[in-house]
Structures are given as structure tokens and as C-alpha cells.
Amino acid sequence: MKIRAIITGATGMVGEGVLHECLLSTDVEAVLVINRRPCGVTHPKLKEIIHADFFDFSPIREQLSGYNACYFCLGVSSVGMSKETYYRMTYTLTMHVAETLSQLNKDMTFCYVSGAGTDSTEKGRSNWARVKGKTENDLMELPFRAVFAFRPGFIRPIKGLKYVHSFYKYIGWMFPIGRALFPGGFAKLEEIGQAMINVTLNGYQKKTIEGKDIIALGKRA
């Protein structure tokens, strides 16, 4: 099987890294990125749709069929954001995109970038963790071929890419130490991209992909 993937969030650090891995992979034959602004990448197997309103995909709906994977890397920080806005930007937006894609692509594997500490019970004290948990839970009820929730902790960016958070230049030195002491909490961005490709091709026994799973799945064939 060759992968035909839709990627969201390609103008963010995680999405750009996943896109990079997909373009390198011989298992991926086509990539569609949906962005609010151009990602600045050109490649023979890459198509880009510029679309401002992720709450309304009806104008581009006809262009979203014929894909068997979605790598959903679009996300916002809860810092400084009201609970209502965070819920809308995290849960409501993600579910709208996913529901649209599930109607058009029944054989699709949907990989959602969540985060370490997400609360699957939806009852914990942390609002962001509850919202992420509800998003994971409700995604898994949609009629996709498979849904996987990725929960990385500290992510080491891919050298040379554009959309790297500025604070990584100050804390990047922590990665080898953290990886040695707490390997499940420290993942390389290329491992996340490769893990998504691997679960699309081969499935996985767990639907929640924690840090140690990402490392195990992130080895290139």
C-alpha cells in the first residue's frame, strides 16, 4: 500500500517535520497540506490548499477525497487563552475536520497529535488535558479505518527546518540527558513522522501512542 496523506499544521514545528518525513519516504506517494498560509515547500508529490476557515471545509470538500491517511498536527497552546476559545480551537475545529474526512475517506488512518499528560477520563483538574482527552475519545468513535492519538513530550526538532520554536535553541542541550534518563518523555521529530507512516502501513496494538511507542515505531525500515 502506498500512502496518500493529508497533513494539517505544516506551518508549525511538528507538522513541518511530519511533512519532511513524508516527502522523504518511498512509502508515501502523495501529500496534501491544508494551510492558512503557504508552507514554502515545493515537491513533485506535494499539493497545497490555502484555506482560511478550518471550521468550514465546504469550499474545498471536493478536493479532500482519495486519501488514506491524515496526520493532524494543528494545535494551539492553552496559555493565555480562555477555556471557551481553547475548546473551540482544539476540540471543535479538530472534530469538524475529522468528521468531514471520515465521510469522504472510509479507508483513512487518522493520526492526531495530542500531548503527554492528556486526560482520557476527561475528569482531571487540568482543562487542556480534559479537552485533549475528549478530542481523542471522540475521534476514536468516527468511522475511520483506524485512529491513533500521539502523545509526545519533549520533541527534538529536525535540524534545518524553518518552523522551530525559538526556545529550543536554549533548551536543546537537555535532549540527550533527558532521553538517557527518561526515554519515554523525549522524542525526535523524525521519529514522530516515521511512527505515523508505520502505523498507517502496519497498524499498532495500541491506539494511544506514548513516547516509548513513538521511539519504537520511529525507526525507518
C-alpha positions as CSV (number, residue, x, y, z in Angstrom):
1,M,0.0,0.0,0.0
2,K,1.2,3.5,-0.8
3,I,0.2,6.3,1.5
4,R,-1.7,9.3,0.2
5,A,-1.7,11.7,3.2
6,I,-3.4,14.9,4.2
7,I,-1.3,17.0,6.7
8,T,-2.6,19.9,8.7
9,G,-0.3,22.2,10.7
10,A,2.6,22.2,8.2
11,T,3.5,25.8,9.1
12,G,4.1,24.6,12.7
13,M,7.1,22.7,14.0
14,V,5.5,19.3,14.3
15,G,3.6,19.5,11.0
16,E,6.6,20.7,9.1
17,G,8.6,17.8,10.5
18,V,6.0,15.2,9.6
19,L,5.7,16.7,6.1
20,H,9.5,16.5,5.8
21,E,9.4,12.8,6.7
22,C,6.6,12.1,4.3
23,L,8.4,13.7,1.4
24,L,11.5,11.6,2.1
25,S,9.5,8.3,2.4
26,T,9.1,6.0,-0.5
27,D,6.0,4.6,1.2
28,V,4.2,8.0,0.6
29,E,3.2,8.7,-2.9
30,A,1.2,11.9,-2.4
31,V,0.8,14.6,0.2
32,L,-1.9,17.3,0.5
33,V,-1.3,20.1,3.0
34,I,-4.1,22.4,4.1
35,N,-2.8,25.7,5.4
36,R,-3.9,29.2,6.2
37,R,-0.7,30.5,4.6
38,P,1.9,28.9,2.2
39,C,4.3,26.5,3.8
40,G,7.1,27.4,1.4
41,V,7.8,23.8,0.4
42,T,7.7,22.5,-3.2
43,H,8.0,18.9,-4.2
44,P,6.7,16.7,-7.0
45,K,4.3,14.7,-4.7
46,L,3.1,17.8,-2.7
47,K,-0.1,19.7,-3.3
48,E,-1.1,22.6,-1.1
49,I,-4.5,24.2,-0.5
50,I,-4.6,27.6,1.1
51,H,-7.8,27.8,3.2
52,A,-8.5,30.3,5.9
53,D,-11.6,28.8,7.7
54,F,-10.9,25.4,9.3
55,F,-14.4,25.5,10.7
56,D,-15.9,25.3,7.2
57,F,-14.4,22.9,4.7
58,S,-17.3,23.0,2.3
59,P,-15.5,25.2,-0.3
60,I,-12.6,22.6,-0.6
61,R,-14.6,19.5,0.2
62,E,-14.3,18.0,-3.3
63,Q,-10.5,18.1,-3.1
64,L,-10.3,16.0,0.1
65,S,-11.3,12.6,-1.2
66,G,-8.9,9.9,-2.4
67,Y,-6.6,9.9,0.7
68,N,-5.9,7.1,3.1
69,A,-4.1,9.0,5.9
70,C,-4.5,12.2,7.8
71,Y,-1.7,13.5,10.1
72,F,-3.3,16.1,12.2
73,C,-0.6,18.3,13.6
74,L,-2.5,21.5,14.0
75,G,-2.8,22.8,17.6
76,V,-2.7,25.8,19.9
77,S,-1.3,26.4,23.4
78,S,-3.8,27.0,26.2
79,V,-1.5,29.6,27.7
80,G,-3.3,32.9,27.9
81,M,-6.4,31.6,26.2
82,S,-9.9,31.4,27.7
83,K,-11.4,27.9,28.3
84,E,-14.1,28.6,25.6
85,T,-11.6,29.6,23.0
86,Y,-9.3,26.7,23.7
87,Y,-12.2,24.3,23.5
88,R,-13.3,25.7,20.1
89,M,-9.8,25.8,18.7
90,T,-8.9,22.3,19.9
91,Y,-12.0,20.2,20.1
92,T,-14.5,21.8,17.8
93,L,-12.0,22.5,15.0
94,T,-10.4,19.1,15.1
95,M,-13.7,17.3,15.1
96,H,-15.1,19.3,12.1
97,V,-12.0,18.4,10.0
98,A,-12.1,14.8,11.1
99,E,-15.8,14.4,10.5
100,T,-15.5,15.8,7.0
101,L,-12.6,13.5,6.2
102,S,-14.3,10.4,7.7
103,Q,-17.3,11.0,5.4
104,L,-15.0,11.2,2.3
105,N,-12.3,8.6,3.1
106,K,-13.6,5.4,4.8
107,D,-10.2,3.7,4.5
108,M,-8.3,6.5,6.2
109,T,-6.0,6.2,9.2
110,F,-6.2,9.4,11.3
111,C,-3.2,10.3,13.5
112,Y,-3.9,13.1,16.0
113,V,-1.0,14.9,17.8
114,S,-2.2,15.3,21.3
115,G,0.4,15.5,24.1
116,A,1.9,13.9,27.1
117,G,-0.4,14.2,30.1
118,T,-3.6,14.1,28.2
119,D,-6.6,13.1,30.4
120,S,-8.6,10.3,28.8
121,T,-11.0,10.3,31.7
122,E,-12.0,13.9,30.9
123,K,-12.3,14.5,34.7
124,G,-8.9,15.7,35.8
125,R,-8.0,19.2,37.1
126,S,-6.2,20.4,34.0
127,N,-8.6,21.9,31.4
128,W,-6.2,21.5,28.5
129,A,-5.7,17.8,29.4
130,R,-9.5,17.2,29.7
131,V,-10.2,18.9,26.3
132,K,-7.4,16.9,24.6
133,G,-8.8,13.7,26.2
134,K,-12.3,14.4,24.9
135,T,-10.9,15.1,21.5
136,E,-9.0,11.8,21.5
137,N,-12.0,9.9,22.7
138,D,-14.5,11.3,20.2
139,L,-12.1,10.9,17.3
140,M,-11.9,7.2,18.0
141,E,-15.7,7.0,17.6
142,L,-15.6,8.2,14.0
143,P,-15.8,5.7,11.1
144,F,-12.1,5.7,10.1
145,R,-10.1,2.6,9.4
146,A,-8.0,3.5,12.5
147,V,-7.4,6.4,14.8
148,F,-4.2,6.9,16.8
149,A,-3.5,9.6,19.4
150,F,0.1,10.6,19.6
151,R,1.3,11.9,23.0
152,P,4.9,13.2,22.7
153,G,6.6,15.0,25.5
154,F,9.7,17.0,24.7
155,I,10.4,17.0,21.0
156,R,13.8,17.5,19.4
157,P,13.2,19.4,16.1
158,I,14.8,18.4,12.8
159,K,17.8,20.5,12.0
160,G,17.5,22.9,9.1
161,L,13.7,23.2,9.1
162,K,12.1,26.7,9.4
163,Y,9.3,26.4,12.0
164,V,11.3,25.6,15.1
165,H,10.2,27.2,18.4
166,S,12.8,29.8,19.3
167,F,13.2,28.4,22.9
168,Y,14.7,25.2,21.6
169,K,18.0,27.0,20.9
170,Y,18.2,27.5,24.7
171,I,17.0,24.1,25.9
172,G,18.0,21.8,23.1
173,W,21.1,20.7,25.2
174,M,18.6,18.9,27.6
175,F,17.6,16.3,25.0
176,P,20.4,13.8,25.2
177,I,20.3,13.9,29.0
178,G,16.5,13.6,29.2
179,R,16.5,10.8,26.5
180,A,19.0,8.8,28.6
181,L,17.2,9.3,31.9
182,F,13.5,9.3,30.7
183,P,13.4,8.0,27.2
184,G,9.6,7.9,27.0
185,G,9.4,11.6,27.5
186,F,11.9,12.7,24.8
187,A,11.2,12.0,21.1
188,K,12.8,13.1,17.9
189,L,10.6,14.8,15.4
190,E,11.6,12.5,12.7
191,E,10.6,9.6,14.9
192,I,7.1,11.1,15.2
193,G,6.8,11.4,11.4
194,Q,8.1,7.9,10.8
195,A,5.8,6.4,13.5
196,M,2.8,7.9,11.7
197,I,3.9,6.3,8.5
198,N,4.4,3.0,10.2
199,V,1.0,2.8,12.0
200,T,-0.6,3.7,8.7
201,L,1.1,0.8,6.9
202,N,1.1,-1.8,9.6
203,G,-1.4,-0.7,12.4
204,Y,-0.4,-1.0,16.0
205,Q,-1.8,-2.8,19.1
206,K,-2.3,0.4,21.0
207,K,-4.5,3.4,19.9
208,T,-2.7,5.8,22.3
209,I,0.9,6.2,21.1
210,E,3.1,7.3,24.1
211,G,6.7,8.4,24.0
212,K,8.2,4.9,24.1
213,D,5.8,3.7,21.4
214,I,6.9,6.7,19.2
215,I,10.5,5.7,19.6
216,A,9.8,2.0,18.8
217,L,7.7,2.9,15.8
218,G,10.0,5.7,14.7
219,K,12.8,3.5,13.3
220,R,13.0,3.7,9.5
221,A,12.7,0.4,7.7
